[in-house]
Amino acid sequence: RLTSIIYFRPLTKQLVKLIVHKFLREINENLKEKNVKVELTNKAVDWFATEGFDEKLGARPLERLLKQKIIDNIVDDVLFGKLSKHGGFVDINVKHGKLNWHIREMKT
């Protein structure tokens, strides 16, 4: 049983961006066997860091948001033929406040 008070400092924007990169590495590791690699521009990292961070919950919603926006869309892209079954690169940027996807084929 803990009897002491533990104080946590709020996460800075820079730390939240590092967490975005950590989750992105995990996503890319999971997609490696499908030959898919996701790359985020600095604007996209900023977007995820802002949209996925909650002062009360910290970075917990961030992982959910990344998986929802990236994994769900990649599944759709494979199913509907936008992303080759042989894999490819998914470049994510932000335009007009919304995520923008660009898919490049994997060079063989």
Biopython code that builds the backbone (N, CA, C, O; Angstrom):
import numpy as np
from Bio.PDB.StructureBuilder import StructureBuilder

atoms = [
    (1, "ARG", "N", (0.844, -1.176, 0.000)),
    (1, "ARG", "CA", (0.000, 0.000, 0.000)),
    (1, "ARG", "C", (0.893, 1.243, 0.000)),
    (1, "ARG", "O", (1.852, 1.349, 0.764)),
    (2, "LEU", "N", (0.543, 2.169, -0.878)),
    (2, "LEU", "CA", (1.293, 3.421, -0.943)),
    (2, "LEU", "C", (0.704, 4.422, 0.035)),
    (2, "LEU", "O", (-0.510, 4.617, 0.094)),
    (3, "THR", "N", (1.571, 5.043, 0.787)),
    (3, "THR", "CA", (1.089, 6.055, 1.722)),
    (3, "THR", "C", (1.618, 7.439, 1.379)),
    (3, "THR", "O", (1.238, 8.427, 2.007)),
    (4, "SER", "N", (2.483, 7.508, 0.398)),
    (4, "SER", "CA", (3.053, 8.792, -0.001)),
    (4, "SER", "C", (2.298, 9.361, -1.188)),
    (4, "SER", "O", (1.672, 8.634, -1.960)),
    (5, "ILE", "N", (2.371, 10.655, -1.313)),
    (5, "ILE", "CA", (1.777, 11.327, -2.464)),
    (5, "ILE", "C", (2.833, 11.407, -3.554)),
    (5, "ILE", "O", (3.968, 11.817, -3.308)),
    (6, "ILE", "N", (2.455, 11.018, -4.741)),
    (6, "ILE", "CA", (3.369, 11.081, -5.881)),
    (6, "ILE", "C", (2.878, 12.192, -6.802)),
    (6, "ILE", "O", (1.723, 12.199, -7.228)),
    (7, "TYR", "N", (3.762, 13.117, -7.097)),
    (7, "TYR", "CA", (3.417, 14.229, -7.970)),
    (7, "TYR", "C", (3.933, 13.953, -9.375)),
    (7, "TYR", "O", (5.091, 13.577, -9.559)),
    (8, "PHE", "N", (3.085, 14.138, -10.339)),
    (8, "PHE", "CA", (3.463, 13.977, -11.735)),
    (8, "PHE", "C", (3.459, 15.338, -12.403)),
    (8, "PHE", "O", (2.544, 16.140, -12.215)),
    (9, "ARG", "N", (4.482, 15.580, -13.174)),
    (9, "ARG", "CA", (4.512, 16.813, -13.950)),
    (9, "ARG", "C", (3.765, 16.577, -15.253)),
    (9, "ARG", "O", (3.834, 15.486, -15.819)),
    (10, "PRO", "N", (3.056, 17.583, -15.730)),
    (10, "PRO", "CA", (2.345, 17.416, -17.003)),
    (10, "PRO", "C", (3.332, 17.177, -18.147)),
    (10, "PRO", "O", (4.466, 17.653, -18.123)),
    (11, "LEU", "N", (2.872, 16.435, -19.135)),
    (11, "LEU", "CA", (3.711, 16.171, -20.305)),
    (11, "LEU", "C", (3.848, 17.437, -21.140)),
    (11, "LEU", "O", (2.878, 18.164, -21.356)),
    (12, "THR", "N", (5.051, 17.685, -21.598)),
    (12, "THR", "CA", (5.276, 18.818, -22.494)),
    (12, "THR", "C", (4.933, 18.402, -23.914)),
    (12, "THR", "O", (4.833, 17.212, -24.213)),
    (13, "LYS", "N", (4.757, 19.369, -24.773)),
    (13, "LYS", "CA", (4.465, 19.093, -26.187)),
    (13, "LYS", "C", (5.594, 18.255, -26.800)),
    (13, "LYS", "O", (5.332, 17.350, -27.592)),
    (14, "GLN", "N", (6.841, 18.551, -26.437)),
    (14, "GLN", "CA", (7.985, 17.810, -26.965)),
    (14, "GLN", "C", (7.937, 16.344, -26.536)),
    (14, "GLN", "O", (8.230, 15.460, -27.341)),
    (15, "LEU", "N", (7.573, 16.073, -25.285)),
    (15, "LEU", "CA", (7.454, 14.691, -24.819)),
    (15, "LEU", "C", (6.325, 13.960, -25.540)),
    (15, "LEU", "O", (6.463, 12.789, -25.892)),
    (16, "VAL", "N", (5.224, 14.645, -25.755)),
    (16, "VAL", "CA", (4.098, 14.020, -26.464)),
    (16, "VAL", "C", (4.525, 13.654, -27.888)),
    (16, "VAL", "O", (4.132, 12.604, -28.395)),
    (17, "LYS", "N", (5.319, 14.503, -28.533)),
    (17, "LYS", "CA", (5.817, 14.192, -29.883)),
    (17, "LYS", "C", (6.714, 12.959, -29.853)),
    (17, "LYS", "O", (6.664, 12.137, -30.768)),
    (18, "LEU", "N", (7.533, 12.822, -28.815)),
    (18, "LEU", "CA", (8.370, 11.625, -28.679)),
    (18, "LEU", "C", (7.505, 10.377, -28.515)),
    (18, "LEU", "O", (7.841, 9.309, -29.026)),
    (19, "ILE", "N", (6.398, 10.519, -27.804)),
    (19, "ILE", "CA", (5.475, 9.396, -27.635)),
    (19, "ILE", "C", (4.830, 9.038, -28.969)),
    (19, "ILE", "O", (4.628, 7.858, -29.257)),
    (20, "VAL", "N", (4.502, 10.036, -29.789)),
    (20, "VAL", "CA", (3.970, 9.771, -31.136)),
    (20, "VAL", "C", (4.976, 8.924, -31.913)),
    (20, "VAL", "O", (4.598, 7.938, -32.547)),
    (21, "HIS", "N", (6.246, 9.299, -31.867)),
    (21, "HIS", "CA", (7.283, 8.539, -32.587)),
    (21, "HIS", "C", (7.412, 7.116, -32.040)),
    (21, "HIS", "O", (7.628, 6.176, -32.805)),
    (22, "LYS", "N", (7.281, 6.954, -30.728)),
    (22, "LYS", "CA", (7.353, 5.623, -30.124)),
    (22, "LYS", "C", (6.220, 4.736, -30.648)),
    (22, "LYS", "O", (6.454, 3.601, -31.065)),
    (23, "PHE", "N", (4.996, 5.261, -30.624)),
    (23, "PHE", "CA", (3.862, 4.485, -31.116)),
    (23, "PHE", "C", (3.990, 4.211, -32.611)),
    (23, "PHE", "O", (3.599, 3.141, -33.078)),
    (24, "LEU", "N", (4.531, 5.163, -33.364)),
    (24, "LEU", "CA", (4.727, 4.959, -34.801)),
    (24, "LEU", "C", (5.720, 3.826, -35.050)),
    (24, "LEU", "O", (5.523, 3.015, -35.955)),
    (25, "ARG", "N", (6.786, 3.767, -34.252)),
    (25, "ARG", "CA", (7.745, 2.653, -34.388)),
    (25, "ARG", "C", (7.048, 1.318, -34.149)),
    (25, "ARG", "O", (7.290, 0.350, -34.870)),
    (26, "GLU", "N", (6.186, 1.265, -33.141)),
    (26, "GLU", "CA", (5.449, 0.030, -32.848)),
    (26, "GLU", "C", (4.527, -0.342, -34.008)),
    (26, "GLU", "O", (4.450, -1.509, -34.392)),
    (27, "ILE", "N", (3.837, 0.637, -34.558)),
    (27, "ILE", "CA", (2.948, 0.387, -35.695)),
    (27, "ILE", "C", (3.756, -0.135, -36.873)),
    (27, "ILE", "O", (3.359, -1.110, -37.509)),
    (28, "ASN", "N", (4.886, 0.502, -37.173)),
    (28, "ASN", "CA", (5.721, 0.063, -38.289)),
    (28, "ASN", "C", (6.280, -1.336, -38.056)),
    (28, "ASN", "O", (6.411, -2.117, -38.999)),
    (29, "GLU", "N", (6.605, -1.655, -36.820)),
    (29, "GLU", "CA", (7.098, -3.003, -36.506)),
    (29, "GLU", "C", (6.007, -4.033, -36.796)),
    (29, "GLU", "O", (6.287, -5.101, -37.342)),
    (30, "ASN", "N", (4.771, -3.715, -36.433)),
    (30, "ASN", "CA", (3.655, -4.628, -36.693)),
    (30, "ASN", "C", (3.342, -4.750, -38.183)),
    (30, "ASN", "O", (2.859, -5.790, -38.631)),
    (31, "LEU", "N", (3.614, -3.694, -38.954)),
    (31, "LEU", "CA", (3.315, -3.706, -40.391)),
    (31, "LEU", "C", (4.471, -4.247, -41.228)),
    (31, "LEU", "O", (4.330, -4.429, -42.437)),
    (32, "LYS", "N", (5.611, -4.503, -40.590)),
    (32, "LYS", "CA", (6.810, -4.927, -41.313)),
    (32, "LYS", "C", (6.565, -6.182, -42.156)),
    (32, "LYS", "O", (7.027, -6.260, -43.294)),
    (33, "GLU", "N", (5.848, -7.154, -41.612)),
    (33, "GLU", "CA", (5.606, -8.401, -42.351)),
    (33, "GLU", "C", (4.714, -8.192, -43.572)),
    (33, "GLU", "O", (4.694, -9.023, -44.480)),
    (34, "LYS", "N", (3.981, -7.087, -43.594)),
    (34, "LYS", "CA", (3.142, -6.752, -44.755)),
    (34, "LYS", "C", (3.875, -5.837, -45.731)),
    (34, "LYS", "O", (3.300, -5.409, -46.732)),
    (35, "ASN", "N", (5.151, -5.532, -45.443)),
    (35, "ASN", "CA", (5.960, -4.625, -46.272)),
    (35, "ASN", "C", (5.335, -3.238, -46.385)),
    (35, "ASN", "O", (5.379, -2.611, -47.444)),
    (36, "VAL", "N", (4.759, -2.773, -45.295)),
    (36, "VAL", "CA", (4.161, -1.439, -45.262)),
    (36, "VAL", "C", (4.936, -0.607, -44.245)),
    (36, "VAL", "O", (5.218, -1.061, -43.136)),
    (37, "LYS", "N", (5.272, 0.610, -44.641)),
    (37, "LYS", "CA", (5.961, 1.537, -43.733)),
    (37, "LYS", "C", (5.219, 2.864, -43.741)),
    (37, "LYS", "O", (4.931, 3.427, -44.796)),
    (38, "VAL", "N", (4.917, 3.351, -42.544)),
    (38, "VAL", "CA", (4.210, 4.618, -42.382)),
    (38, "VAL", "C", (5.226, 5.691, -41.996)),
    (38, "VAL", "O", (6.062, 5.489, -41.115)),
    (39, "GLU", "N", (5.136, 6.829, -42.669)),
    (39, "GLU", "CA", (5.999, 7.961, -42.355)),
    (39, "GLU", "C", (5.126, 9.184, -42.109)),
    (39, "GLU", "O", (4.199, 9.464, -42.870)),
    (40, "LEU", "N", (5.431, 9.906, -41.040)),
    (40, "LEU", "CA", (4.683, 11.112, -40.688)),
    (40, "LEU", "C", (5.547, 12.342, -40.915)),
    (40, "LEU", "O", (6.727, 12.355, -40.564)),
    (41, "THR", "N", (4.959, 13.372, -41.499)),
    (41, "THR", "CA", (5.664, 14.651, -41.592)),
    (41, "THR", "C", (5.636, 15.304, -40.207)),
    (41, "THR", "O", (4.913, 14.855, -39.317)),
    (42, "ASN", "N", (6.417, 16.352, -40.035)),
    (42, "ASN", "CA", (6.409, 17.081, -38.763)),
    (42, "ASN", "C", (5.021, 17.630, -38.451)),
    (42, "ASN", "O", (4.600, 17.650, -37.294)),
    (43, "LYS", "N", (4.311, 18.077, -39.496)),
    (43, "LYS", "CA", (2.944, 18.579, -39.284)),
    (43, "LYS", "C", (2.026, 17.473, -38.781)),
    (43, "LYS", "O", (1.175, 17.711, -37.924)),
    (44, "ALA", "N", (2.197, 16.264, -39.313)),
    (44, "ALA", "CA", (1.370, 15.139, -38.878)),
    (44, "ALA", "C", (1.696, 14.761, -37.435)),
    (44, "ALA", "O", (0.795, 14.452, -36.656)),
    (45, "VAL", "N", (2.970, 14.785, -37.080)),
    (45, "VAL", "CA", (3.359, 14.515, -35.692)),
    (45, "VAL", "C", (2.713, 15.549, -34.774)),
    (45, "VAL", "O", (2.175, 15.198, -33.724)),
    (46, "ASP", "N", (2.764, 16.821, -35.168)),
    (46, "ASP", "CA", (2.121, 17.887, -34.384)),
    (46, "ASP", "C", (0.619, 17.641, -34.260)),
    (46, "ASP", "O", (0.045, 17.802, -33.183)),
    (47, "TRP", "N", (-0.014, 17.248, -35.371)),
    (47, "TRP", "CA", (-1.459, 17.002, -35.371)),
    (47, "TRP", "C", (-1.810, 15.896, -34.375)),
    (47, "TRP", "O", (-2.715, 16.059, -33.557)),
    (48, "PHE", "N", (-1.089, 14.765, -34.447)),
    (48, "PHE", "CA", (-1.364, 13.660, -33.524)),
    (48, "PHE", "C", (-1.080, 14.064, -32.081)),
    (48, "PHE", "O", (-1.830, 13.704, -31.175)),
    (49, "ALA", "N", (0.009, 14.816, -31.864)),
    (49, "ALA", "CA", (0.359, 15.246, -30.505)),
    (49, "ALA", "C", (-0.717, 16.160, -29.921)),
    (49, "ALA", "O", (-0.976, 16.119, -28.719)),
    (50, "THR", "N", (-1.335, 16.973, -30.751)),
    (50, "THR", "CA", (-2.383, 17.883, -30.289)),
    (50, "THR", "C", (-3.717, 17.164, -30.126)),
    (50, "THR", "O", (-4.372, 17.286, -29.091)),
    (51, "GLU", "N", (-4.115, 16.418, -31.149)),
    (51, "GLU", "CA", (-5.428, 15.759, -31.143)),
    (51, "GLU", "C", (-5.492, 14.571, -30.185)),
    (51, "GLU", "O", (-6.565, 14.255, -29.671)),
    (52, "GLY", "N", (-4.363, 13.912, -29.938)),
    (52, "GLY", "CA", (-4.375, 12.693, -29.136)),
    (52, "GLY", "C", (-4.021, 12.884, -27.681)),
    (52, "GLY", "O", (-4.026, 11.925, -26.909)),
    (53, "PHE", "N", (-3.715, 14.099, -27.299)),
    (53, "PHE", "CA", (-3.301, 14.354, -25.921)),
    (53, "PHE", "C", (-4.449, 14.949, -25.126)),
    (53, "PHE", "O", (-5.173, 15.821, -25.608)),
    (54, "ASP", "N", (-4.603, 14.467, -23.908)),
    (54, "ASP", "CA", (-5.625, 14.977, -23.006)),
    (54, "ASP", "C", (-4.945, 15.279, -21.670)),
    (54, "ASP", "O", (-4.235, 14.427, -21.135)),
    (55, "GLU", "N", (-5.149, 16.469, -21.132)),
    (55, "GLU", "CA", (-4.470, 16.851, -19.885)),
    (55, "GLU", "C", (-4.773, 15.893, -18.741)),
    (55, "GLU", "O", (-3.888, 15.590, -17.940)),
    (56, "LYS", "N", (-6.002, 15.414, -18.653)),
    (56, "LYS", "CA", (-6.370, 14.519, -17.548)),
    (56, "LYS", "C", (-5.911, 13.089, -17.795)),
    (56, "LYS", "O", (-5.465, 12.411, -16.869)),
    (57, "LEU", "N", (-6.016, 12.628, -19.036)),
    (57, "LEU", "CA", (-5.671, 11.241, -19.354)),
    (57, "LEU", "C", (-4.242, 11.080, -19.857)),
    (57, "LEU", "O", (-3.763, 9.958, -20.026)),
    (58, "GLY", "N", (-3.568, 12.184, -20.092)),
    (58, "GLY", "CA", (-2.192, 12.110, -20.590)),
    (58, "GLY", "C", (-2.153, 11.641, -22.033)),
    (58, "GLY", "O", (-2.924, 12.104, -22.873)),
    (59, "ALA", "N", (-1.244, 10.713, -22.308)),
    (59, "ALA", "CA", (-1.047, 10.239, -23.679)),
    (59, "ALA", "C", (-1.849, 8.979, -23.989)),
    (59, "ALA", "O", (-1.725, 8.431, -25.085)),
    (60, "ARG", "N", (-2.660, 8.510, -23.058)),
    (60, "ARG", "CA", (-3.427, 7.278, -23.304)),
    (60, "ARG", "C", (-4.285, 7.345, -24.567)),
    (60, "ARG", "O", (-4.283, 6.396, -25.352)),
    (61, "PRO", "N", (-5.017, 8.439, -24.785)),
    (61, "PRO", "CA", (-5.841, 8.500, -26.000)),
    (61, "PRO", "C", (-5.010, 8.556, -27.283)),
    (61, "PRO", "O", (-5.518, 8.269, -28.367)),
    (62, "LEU", "N", (-3.743, 8.923, -27.161)),
    (62, "LEU", "CA", (-2.876, 9.068, -28.326)),
    (62, "LEU", "C", (-2.687, 7.742, -29.055)),
    (62, "LEU", "O", (-2.769, 7.694, -30.283)),
    (63, "GLU", "N", (-2.436, 6.676, -28.317)),
    (63, "GLU", "CA", (-2.249, 5.365, -28.942)),
    (63, "GLU", "C", (-3.510, 4.944, -29.691)),
    (63, "GLU", "O", (-3.438, 4.443, -30.813)),
    (64, "ARG", "N", (-4.660, 5.150, -29.062)),
    (64, "ARG", "CA", (-5.941, 4.810, -29.704)),
    (64, "ARG", "C", (-6.130, 5.590, -30.995)),
    (64, "ARG", "O", (-6.537, 5.029, -32.012)),
    (65, "LEU", "N", (-5.834, 6.886, -30.952)),
    (65, "LEU", "CA", (-6.005, 7.739, -32.126)),
    (65, "LEU", "C", (-5.078, 7.312, -33.259)),
    (65, "LEU", "O", (-5.504, 7.222, -34.411)),
    (66, "LEU", "N", (-3.820, 7.050, -32.940)),
    (66, "LEU", "CA", (-2.869, 6.609, -33.969)),
    (66, "LEU", "C", (-3.333, 5.311, -34.619)),
    (66, "LEU", "O", (-3.334, 5.188, -35.844)),
    (67, "LYS", "N", (-3.726, 4.350, -33.795)),
    (67, "LYS", "CA", (-4.173, 3.065, -34.349)),
    (67, "LYS", "C", (-5.445, 3.237, -35.169)),
    (67, "LYS", "O", (-5.586, 2.642, -36.237)),
    (68, "GLN", "N", (-6.367, 4.050, -34.669)),
    (68, "GLN", "CA", (-7.623, 4.267, -35.389)),
    (68, "GLN", "C", (-7.362, 4.929, -36.735)),
    (68, "GLN", "O", (-7.867, 4.471, -37.760)),
    (69, "LYS", "N", (-6.590, 5.986, -36.738)),
    (69, "LYS", "CA", (-6.375, 6.744, -37.974)),
    (69, "LYS", "C", (-5.435, 6.038, -38.940)),
    (69, "LYS", "O", (-5.621, 6.129, -40.153)),
    (70, "ILE", "N", (-4.434, 5.339, -38.430)),
    (70, "ILE", "CA", (-3.443, 4.730, -39.319)),
    (70, "ILE", "C", (-3.829, 3.301, -39.686)),
    (70, "ILE", "O", (-4.000, 2.994, -40.866)),
    (71, "ILE", "N", (-3.968, 2.430, -38.701)),
    (71, "ILE", "CA", (-4.234, 1.012, -38.983)),
    (71, "ILE", "C", (-5.554, 0.833, -39.716)),
    (71, "ILE", "O", (-5.614, 0.113, -40.713)),
    (72, "ASP", "N", (-6.609, 1.474, -39.238)),
    (72, "ASP", "CA", (-7.916, 1.314, -39.885)),
    (72, "ASP", "C", (-7.875, 1.765, -41.343)),
    (72, "ASP", "O", (-8.462, 1.118, -42.211)),
    (73, "ASN", "N", (-7.185, 2.871, -41.613)),
    (73, "ASN", "CA", (-7.095, 3.353, -42.994)),
    (73, "ASN", "C", (-6.221, 2.455, -43.862)),
    (73, "ASN", "O", (-6.502, 2.277, -45.047)),
    (74, "ILE", "N", (-5.170, 1.891, -43.286)),
    (74, "ILE", "CA", (-4.321, 0.979, -44.060)),
    (74, "ILE", "C", (-5.104, -0.270, -44.435)),
    (74, "ILE", "O", (-4.989, -0.760, -45.558)),
    (75, "VAL", "N", (-5.896, -0.786, -43.510)),
    (75, "VAL", "CA", (-6.737, -1.952, -43.821)),
    (75, "VAL", "C", (-7.672, -1.617, -44.979)),
    (75, "VAL", "O", (-7.818, -2.410, -45.910)),
    (76, "ASP", "N", (-8.304, -0.448, -44.927)),
    (76, "ASP", "CA", (-9.188, -0.029, -46.022)),
    (76, "ASP", "C", (-8.413, 0.106, -47.330)),
    (76, "ASP", "O", (-8.896, -0.306, -48.384)),
    (77, "ASP", "N", (-7.207, 0.685, -47.263)),
    (77, "ASP", "CA", (-6.403, 0.869, -48.476)),
    (77, "ASP", "C", (-6.016, -0.461, -49.105)),
    (77, "ASP", "O", (-5.976, -0.572, -50.331)),
    (78, "VAL", "N", (-5.730, -1.470, -48.291)),
    (78, "VAL", "CA", (-5.407, -2.797, -48.827)),
    (78, "VAL", "C", (-6.662, -3.428, -49.418)),
    (78, "VAL", "O", (-6.628, -3.964, -50.525)),
    (79, "LEU", "N", (-7.767, -3.364, -48.682)),
    (79, "LEU", "CA", (-9.007, -3.990, -49.144)),
    (79, "LEU", "C", (-9.519, -3.385, -50.446)),
    (79, "LEU", "O", (-10.026, -4.101, -51.311)),
    (80, "PHE", "N", (-9.389, -2.080, -50.585)),
    (80, "PHE", "CA", (-9.936, -1.416, -51.761)),
    (80, "PHE", "C", (-8.895, -1.146, -52.837)),
    (80, "PHE", "O", (-9.152, -0.393, -53.776)),
    (81, "GLY", "N", (-7.724, -1.754, -52.707)),
    (81, "GLY", "CA", (-6.731, -1.735, -53.774)),
    (81, "GLY", "C", (-5.869, -0.498, -53.890)),
    (81, "GLY", "O", (-5.093, -0.383, -54.838)),
    (82, "LYS", "N", (-5.980, 0.434, -52.955)),
    (82, "LYS", "CA", (-5.124, 1.625, -53.024)),
    (82, "LYS", "C", (-3.685, 1.292, -52.631)),
    (82, "LYS", "O", (-2.739, 1.904, -53.125)),
    (83, "LEU", "N", (-3.535, 0.325, -51.746)),
    (83, "LEU", "CA", (-2.217, -0.106, -51.293)),
    (83, "LEU", "C", (-1.996, -1.521, -51.796)),
    (83, "LEU", "O", (-2.779, -2.426, -51.508)),
    (84, "SER", "N", (-0.935, -1.699, -52.540)),
    (84, "SER", "CA", (-0.626, -2.992, -53.139)),
    (84, "SER", "C", (-0.499, -4.071, -52.069)),
    (84, "SER", "O", (-0.063, -3.804, -50.949)),
    (85, "LYS", "N", (-0.881, -5.273, -52.424)),
    (85, "LYS", "CA", (-0.713, -6.398, -51.510)),
    (85, "LYS", "C", (0.763, -6.713, -51.288)),
    (85, "LYS", "O", (1.112, -7.474, -50.386)),
    (86, "HIS", "N", (1.632, -6.120, -52.119)),
    (86, "HIS", "CA", (3.079, -6.298, -51.972)),
    (86, "HIS", "C", (3.667, -5.257, -51.030)),
    (86, "HIS", "O", (4.868, -5.279, -50.758)),
    (87, "GLY", "N", (2.855, -4.366, -50.539)),
    (87, "GLY", "CA", (3.313, -3.363, -49.586)),
    (87, "GLY", "C", (3.495, -1.997, -50.206)),
    (87, "GLY", "O", (3.124, -1.762, -51.356)),
    (88, "GLY", "N", (4.068, -1.104, -49.430)),
    (88, "GLY", "CA", (4.315, 0.246, -49.900)),
    (88, "GLY", "C", (4.571, 1.189, -48.743)),
    (88, "GLY", "O", (4.602, 0.790, -47.579)),
    (89, "PHE", "N", (4.751, 2.441, -49.094)),
    (89, "PHE", "CA", (4.974, 3.495, -48.112)),
    (89, "PHE", "C", (3.709, 4.329, -47.998)),
    (89, "PHE", "O", (3.084, 4.665, -49.004)),
    (90, "VAL", "N", (3.340, 4.656, -46.783)),
    (90, "VAL", "CA", (2.204, 5.530, -46.544)),
    (90, "VAL", "C", (2.755, 6.804, -45.906)),
    (90, "VAL", "O", (3.185, 6.800, -44.753)),
    (91, "ASP", "N", (2.735, 7.884, -46.670)),
    (91, "ASP", "CA", (3.196, 9.182, -46.179)),
    (91, "ASP", "C", (1.982, 9.956, -45.688)),
    (91, "ASP", "O", (1.013, 10.137, -46.424)),
    (92, "ILE", "N", (2.039, 10.407, -44.449)),
    (92, "ILE", "CA", (0.910, 11.128, -43.869)),
    (92, "ILE", "C", (1.339, 12.560, -43.567)),
    (92, "ILE", "O", (2.337, 12.797, -42.887)),
    (93, "ASN", "N", (0.567, 13.504, -44.086)),
    (93, "ASN", "CA", (0.805, 14.924, -43.902)),
    (93, "ASN", "C", (-0.497, 15.549, -43.404)),
    (93, "ASN", "O", (-1.506, 14.856, -43.276)),
    (94, "VAL", "N", (-0.483, 16.823, -43.128)),
    (94, "VAL", "CA", (-1.694, 17.542, -42.731)),
    (94, "VAL", "C", (-1.904, 18.697, -43.692)),
    (94, "VAL", "O", (-1.007, 19.509, -43.919)),
    (95, "LYS", "N", (-3.110, 18.755, -44.255)),
    (95, "LYS", "CA", (-3.493, 19.878, -45.110)),
    (95, "LYS", "C", (-4.847, 20.378, -44.649)),
    (95, "LYS", "O", (-5.788, 19.603, -44.483)),
    (96, "HIS", "N", (-4.932, 21.676, -44.447)),
    (96, "HIS", "CA", (-6.174, 22.320, -44.005)),
    (96, "HIS", "C", (-6.719, 21.675, -42.730)),
    (96, "HIS", "O", (-7.932, 21.544, -42.565)),
    (97, "GLY", "N", (-5.816, 21.273, -41.830)),
    (97, "GLY", "CA", (-6.219, 20.720, -40.545)),
    (97, "GLY", "C", (-6.637, 19.267, -40.562)),
    (97, "GLY", "O", (-7.076, 18.738, -39.541)),
    (98, "LYS", "N", (-6.507, 18.605, -41.715)),
    (98, "LYS", "CA", (-6.912, 17.197, -41.821)),
    (98, "LYS", "C", (-5.748, 16.353, -42.309)),
    (98, "LYS", "O", (-4.865, 16.832, -43.022)),
    (99, "LEU", "N", (-5.764, 15.076, -41.907)),
    (99, "LEU", "CA", (-4.720, 14.158, -42.355)),
    (99, "LEU", "C", (-4.852, 13.909, -43.846)),
    (99, "LEU", "O", (-5.955, 13.743, -44.366)),
    (100, "ASN", "N", (-3.728, 13.883, -44.520)),
    (100, "ASN", "CA", (-3.677, 13.669, -45.963)),
    (100, "ASN", "C", (-2.726, 12.506, -46.220)),
    (100, "ASN", "O", (-1.595, 12.499, -45.733)),
    (101, "TRP", "N", (-3.192, 11.522, -46.989)),
    (101, "TRP", "CA", (-2.421, 10.308, -47.258)),
    (101, "TRP", "C", (-1.851, 10.323, -48.663)),
    (101, "TRP", "O", (-2.507, 10.754, -49.612)),
    (102, "HIS", "N", (-0.630, 9.849, -48.782)),
    (102, "HIS", "CA", (-0.021, 9.627, -50.094)),
    (102, "HIS", "C", (0.630, 8.252, -50.033)),
    (102, "HIS", "O", (1.463, 7.982, -49.168)),
    (103, "ILE", "N", (0.239, 7.389, -50.960)),
    (103, "ILE", "CA", (0.758, 6.019, -50.975)),
    (103, "ILE", "C", (1.758, 5.873, -52.110)),
    (103, "ILE", "O", (1.485, 6.227, -53.257)),
    (104, "ARG", "N", (2.922, 5.342, -51.760)),
    (104, "ARG", "CA", (3.955, 5.059, -52.759)),
    (104, "ARG", "C", (4.198, 3.557, -52.773)),
    (104, "ARG", "O", (4.216, 2.901, -51.732)),
    (105, "GLU", "N", (4.382, 3.033, -53.975)),
    (105, "GLU", "CA", (4.646, 1.602, -54.084)),
    (105, "GLU", "C", (6.044, 1.272, -53.603)),
    (105, "GLU", "O", (6.967, 2.082, -53.702)),
    (106, "MET", "N", (6.177, 0.072, -53.083)),
    (106, "MET", "CA", (7.471, -0.439, -52.659)),
    (106, "MET", "C", (8.252, -0.807, -53.910)),
    (106, "MET", "O", (7.751, -1.551, -54.753)),
    (107, "LYS", "N", (9.470, -0.297, -54.044)),
    (107, "LYS", "CA", (10.295, -0.639, -55.204)),
    (107, "LYS", "C", (10.912, -2.008, -54.986)),
    (107, "LYS", "O", (11.476, -2.293, -53.929)),
    (108, "THR", "N", (10.796, -2.854, -56.008)),
    (108, "THR", "CA", (11.338, -4.212, -55.875)),
    (108, "THR", "C", (12.646, -4.359, -56.600)),
    (108, "THR", "O", (13.239, -5.437, -56.591)),
]
sb = StructureBuilder()
sb.init_structure("model")
sb.init_model(0)
sb.init_chain("A")
sb.init_seg("    ")
for serial, (resi, resn, name, xyz) in enumerate(atoms, 1):
    if name == "N":
        sb.init_residue(resn, " ", resi, " ")
    sb.init_atom(name, np.array(xyz, "f"), 0.0, 1.0, " ", f" {name:<3s}", serial, name[0])
structure = sb.get_structure()
